[in-house]
Amino acid sequence: MNVPEGAEIQNGTLYLDTQDTSKDFKIQLNGEWAFYSNTLIATEENPIEPSIYANLPEAWNHYFSNQDEILIGSYRLTIMHNDSPQMYGLTIPEGLSPYELYVNGKLIGGIGKLAFDTEENAPIDRVATYYFPLHKGKNDIIIQGQQSNHYIQGGFRKTIVLGDLHSIEQYKSFSVITQLLVCVIFLFYLLFTIILFIIGIRSKSLFYFTLTLITTILTVIVSSNKLLFVYFPTNWIIEQKLSFLAYILTMIFLMLFFKELVKEYTKSKAIMVLLWLCSLYALFIVLAPIQYVYQFSKITSVLYIVTPIAITLHMTVRIKEQKGMLFLVLTGVAIIDNSLFYIEKQNLSLPYSHYPIGILAAITMLSAFEFTRYFQATIQTQQLSIKLQKEIATKDDFLANTSHELRNPLHGMMSITQAMLNKQENKDLRLLLSIGNHMSHVLDDLLDLVQLKEKTLRLYPKALNLHSLANSIHTILLFRLKNKPIKLIINVPENTPLVWADETRVIQIFTNLIYNAIKFTEEGSITVTVERKDAMLYISVTDTGVGIDKKLQERIFEPYEQADASMTAIGGGLGLGLSICRDLVTLHGGTLSLLSEVGKGSTFTFSLPIADNQVITTTDIIAPDSLRKFQTDFSSFEKEVAITEQDSLITSQPHILIVDDDPVNLQVLVNAMSSESYHIDTATSGAAALDKIQAGSFDLVISDIMMPYMSGYELAQHIREQFSIAELPILFLTARQQREDIHLAFSSGANDYVKKPMDLTEFTARIQALVRMKLSGEERLRIEAAWLQAQIQPHFFFNTLNSIISLHGVDDEQMEELLLAFSDYLQMSFDFQNVDLVVPIDYELKLVRSYLTIEQIRFGDRIQVMWDLPDNFDLHVPPLVIQTLVENAIQHGILPRKEGGIITIRITESTEAYTVAIIDNGVGFDTTKPRKQTSVGLVNTEQRLRQIFGSELIVESQVGYGTTIAFAIAKK
């Protein structure tokens, strides 16, 4: 608001005789005020006459000779007033702090306390308005105060305004309300951003925009009227730092906001440099003393001007074609305008000088840009939605056409198979027919999904007896339990009301829900219950399975959704069952709901309308034809697969373990390999496979990749922790044929892979190659062990012969014993049985006894032998294993001691395994130091134990006390 200049003040006196002061009176008190330097005349007992007159508005610093001290002074104005007494208002600008206002010798108000405020705790200087009466005649106005902030010019450098009560109040209110209105508008935008954050839109640009709004509000309330400090008073140092910081932070967040907006279009090094400069300067403002902040205060003005100019130029030059960029450019221009006012307001004379247009225009243009982006994104979303709907329709048509095209050859294959089965029963043909039925179910689901979407699926309802239907389905699905510890409980009473529904579709709903429960339940129960509510019958299928996460429950009924779509997904499938069930129930006029808790199980409940006034007839009993479509007989295949899972002793046939969670796939693989002489074991999970590997010896593992709980990749990693790729090969069967999947297969430890559907010739060839590799490795180890044994050390041979010669004529009986032992030792060392995979324990111990007899005769009492063997035990060990360990104990443990020692051969039996231990009280060694592989025999021994039995040598030793080497062999 403009303020008239009014009459000029001369020699400290203002004459209002010629002006109407009763209404709309408001003037600037510019002119010659009486000035008293270093004096507070209102509180002086004997005030002196003024020596000088200050021509306000102006700084008072040049009136003081010593400006290093705190400057104090007084202004005095005499007003000649001829009108009747009335209330007036006086607006005093910022300039002094603290100060006091006296009118006619009476204290009217002020800021701070002159007697108590020091330089450090002095309040901020801000615009203030005071009200008082003027009497007729002469009136004295005195403003006395001090300049606490001596880093700037003191005194009143802006105009003091006088007016009648109403005019001054209106003048003050306009400025305050303008500032508050700007804050309210910004708070509205801030509330809008918070709402967007709450509903889930949490982009970086929105976050920086929110921070920009907060700091902009801060710049408004710390400037002009300084509304923040009216309600939260503080000292001038904090006020000045906060003011500088608010402007700099606004520029920082504004640059971050624009940088995030245009990051996909361009990058600017100049913006980044400005951002770093502003950040460093903000840190400087916080940490530096106030005197240094004022010394570099011009940096604030420079940054406040340069930053919006740089942003505007950057957007104008670099990103011209982006929609809505005009609004961003106008935003930059508005910010430049606001920054120029920030600089220019230092030169304005009026105390209330707030300029909201620039900042309001900037926020408005910025909002316009955001709305433009929003509408543009909305239009793109609509276009993508239309395109997606077309793609979905095209996909559905493709699925329907594919289903029809696949059904024709499938029908021909199944008809031929059925005709051949009618002539002669054949288990392979029966398996083929069952697989065809399963594929037919999948095609039916695809067709049902398309028809349900197109709303062309028709129902043929009639009165159904759910008691009979549920029990029939119970019989069909029992075989799918796969020997799981699960009880399938059908709790549907005989007097259950009839329902009005399509028989085939109700069976389909039941089958899908119960089969789904079986897939996700490892143990416990699956219970079917019914409850009548009004005209609807509610059927519940409750399981004690893994449960479903709450987030997944929201979309579990959508097409192609699965509880677990990862490589360890349970049961596989297309994820159509629950979606089809929901749509079929809806067509019947019912609902399908889910109640589930992770770890405790799930309950699916669907409702069907009750058939009123209906009686059970023979047509209401479920016909076999209605159920035959959903019946797939895998029971015989599971029995055959179970037969292969029986444990057996080691044979000369290659021993292969097949791992797959689907019994049909297992049977297909078993049949495919039946023409070869393989001994086959099967496992339906990765955990079961690991148990079998620990319990027995295998030459090859063939594994599917996508299995529940433990994928094929994880199974391979567990196997590789114990066996190398040569000790136990792994062949993957996979339908995942991407480069990443193949790389992951090999990095997990696979030797080879075969893609599904597999070529039988290729599959057989790869199996043979891997088995031959494994067997050749075993053969190498056995031959190496036999070769090592056959390589009798010359000194052992000659020393034994010398012992025989030396005993001749001295102790013929002992010589004969030595000859017999040496003969047995040589005979068994060259025996071809040493190349067998395993030998009976008696054979191995016979060789050990021969060797020990020779060494005891040679070294006498230096070698003591103790035997600790169980009675009547049946054990097979790799040949030359115990003999090698015994020889190692004597040569490296006992004989290095002068007095010799005791060697103990101990075999203990537990419920699960035999443990063989070779114990000596020889010299021992330090187990904390790395072991040197000095003995090829020990390395060979450990490799054969690991390959055949999956066990390793356990070594315990202590220097001076001896060594114990043991290994375990699991019982068969």
C-alpha positions, 0 to 999 in steps of 0.5 A: 500500500502506498503512503503519502509523503505528507508535510516535511519535518523541519528542525525536529517539528511537524505541523499538522494544522493544514491536514485532516487527520480524522479519516484516511490519514497516513503520512511518511515521517521523513525529514529532520528529526532531532538526534541525540548520539550516545544519549537516551533522552527519555530517561535522562533527568536533564535532557540536553538540546539537540546538537544535530538533526538526522534527515530520516530515513538514513543510517546513523553511523556517521554521527558516531566518532567511535563505531567499535562500541555499541551505538546508542542514541535517541530520535525526537519529533515534536508534532503540532496538533490543533485537532481534538484528541484522537488515537493515532498509530505509529509504524516503526521499521527495523533498525534498532534493537532493543528500543523504546517509544515514548509519547509525551513522556509516557512509555508506549512500547518497544522491543527488548529491554534497554537496561538488560539486553546485551549484544549477544541476547538482544532481540531481533529488529523487526517492524512494529506498530504502536497506538497512542493519543495525540493531544491538541497542541504540542506532542513529543515523540521519542524513540531511543535505542541501541544498535546490537548488530554492528555488522550492518548500518544502524538507525532508521533506514526506512520510513516511519509512518504515522496515521489515524488508528483505522488507517494504520491498522489497515496498513499493517493488516494488509501486509500481515494478511498478504503474508499469511495468505501466501503461507496458506496457499503453500500449506495447501500445496504441502497438504496435497503432497502429503496426501499423495505420499500417503496414497503411495506416490513416493517419488524423489521429485515429490519429496524435493517439491515438499521440501521446497514448499517447506523452506519457501514458507520459512522464507516468507515467515522470516522476512518482512513482518517476521511473523515467526519471531512474533510468536517464537522470539529469539535473539538477532544472531539466530534470526539472521542465520535462519533467514540466510539459511532459509533462502539457500535451502530453498535454492538447494531443494529447488535445484534437486527438484528440477534435477529429478524432473529432467534427469531422463532428458539431460544432465547439467554439470553447471547445476551440479556445481551450483548445488555443491556451492549452495550446500557448502555455503549452507553448512558455512552459515550453520557453523561459522560465527555471525561476523563471518556470515555477514562478511560473505552475505553477498554470496546469498544474493548472488546464489539467489539470483544465479540459481534460478537463471541457470535453471531457466537457461538450462531448461530453455536450451536443453529440453525444448520439446518436452510437453509442459516445459513452458510452465517450467520456464515461467517458473524459473522467470517467476523465481528470478523476479522474486529473487530480484525483489529480495535484492531490491527490497533492501533499498525500499523505504516503506517498512511493510514491503512484502511482494508475494506475486513472484513466489505465488506465480512460481508455485502456480506455474510449477503446479501447472507443470505437474498437472500437465504431466499428470494429464499426459500420464493419464492419457498415456495410461488410457492408451496403454490400457486400451492397447493392453485390453486388445492384447489380452483379447488377442491372447485369449483368442490365441489360447482358445485357438491353440486349445482347439488345435491341440485338442484334435491331435490329442483326441486322436492319440487318446482314442488310439491308445484307448483302442490298443488298451481295449485289446491288450493291457499295457502299463506304458499305454496306460501311462500315456492315456493318463498323461493325455487326460491331464493335458486335456484338463489343462486345455479345458481350463484354458477354454473355460477361462476364455468362455468365462471372460466372454460370458459364453459359458452355459450352465446346466443346473439340476438338483444335486446330492452333495453327500454323494458327490463329495464322497465320490470325489473323496475316492478319486483324490485319495491317490493324490495324497502321495503317501503324505501324512494327511487325512482327507475328511468329508463331513457332509451329512446324508441329510444335506439339502440338495443344491441347484447347480451344474453337476460337472462344474460343481465337481470341477470346483470341488476337485480344484479346491481339494487338489489345491489344498493337497498341494500346499499341505505336507501333513495334517488334514483337509476337511470338507464341511457344509453349513446352511444359511437362508437359501444358500448352502456354504461349503468349506474346504479347510487345510492345515497347510502353509497358508497364504500371505495377506498381500497375495490373498488380494490377487489369488483369484486373478488368472495366472496367479500362483501362491509361489511362482518361483523355481521352488513352487509347489505343484506347478500349474497355470494358476487358473484353478482358483480364478475359474472356481470363483467365476463358476461359483459367481455364475451359480449366484454364489460367492467364493471367499478365503480365510488364511493365515501363514503357517496355520492353513487356509479355508476356501468357502463357496456357496450354492443355491439350495434346490427347494422342494426337490427330492432325491431321485436316481438321476441325482446320484452322481453318474460315473461319466460325470467323474471320469473326466476328472479321474486320472489313475496314477496309483499304479505308477506310484506303486512302481516308482515306490518299488524303485525306492527300496534300498539295495546293496551295492551292485555292479550295475550303475546306480542312478538316482532320479529326482522329480516331484511329479510321479508321472515324470518319474515313471516316464524316466524309469520307463525310458531307462528300462532298456539299459541295465541300470539300478534306479532309485527315485526321490520326490524331493530334494531333501529325500534325495540328499538322504538317499545320497547320504545312505548309499552310493550313486553313479549319477543324479538326474534331477528336475530343476523346478521342485517344491521347497528345494530347487534342482539348483539348490540340490546340486549346491548341497551335493557339491559341498560333499562330492566333486563333479567327477565323484558324483555327476549331476544331469539336469532335466529342464524346460528353462532354456534361457542362457541365464538358466543354463549358466545357473545350472553349470554354476550350481554344479551340474555336469550336463543338462537335457532340455524338455521335451527330451530326445530319448537317444540324446538323453540315453547318450548323455547318461552313458557318458556321465556314468562312464566318466564316474565309473572310470574315475572309480576304476582309476582309484581302485587300480591305483590302490591295487597298484600301490599295494603291488608296489612292495617297497624293496626295503620291506621285501629284503628286510623280510627275507633277511629276517627269514634267513636270520631265523633259520636254525635259530627259531625255525617255528617263528621262521615258519610263521613268518614265511606263512605270513609273508606268503599270504601277504604276497598272495593277497597283494597281487589278488585281482579282488583288490580291484573290486569296489568293496570286499568283505571285512574278513578278507581285508582283515586277513591282509592286515593280520599278515602284515602285522605278523610280519612287522611284529616278528621283525620288530619284536616287542616294539609293536603291540597289537590290540583287536577290538571287533564286534561278534558276527558283523556283516561289513563290506569295505573298499579293498586295502583301506584298513591295511593302508591306515595300519601301515601308515600308523606303524611307519609314521607313528610307532616305529619313530619311537625307540620304545615302539608302541601299541596299535589298536584296530577297533570296529564299533557298531551302532544302529546306523553305521559301523565305525572303523578306527586305527589308534596308535600311541606313537609320536603324533603330529600338530593338527593345527598346522596344515597337513602335507599330502605326503602319502598317495595311499591316504589320498586314494583311501579317502577318495574311495571312501567318499565316492562309495560311502560318502564318508571321510577320514576323521583324524585326531592327533596330539604330539607325543600321545598318538593319532586316531584315524577313523571313518564310518560306513552306514548300514544298508 
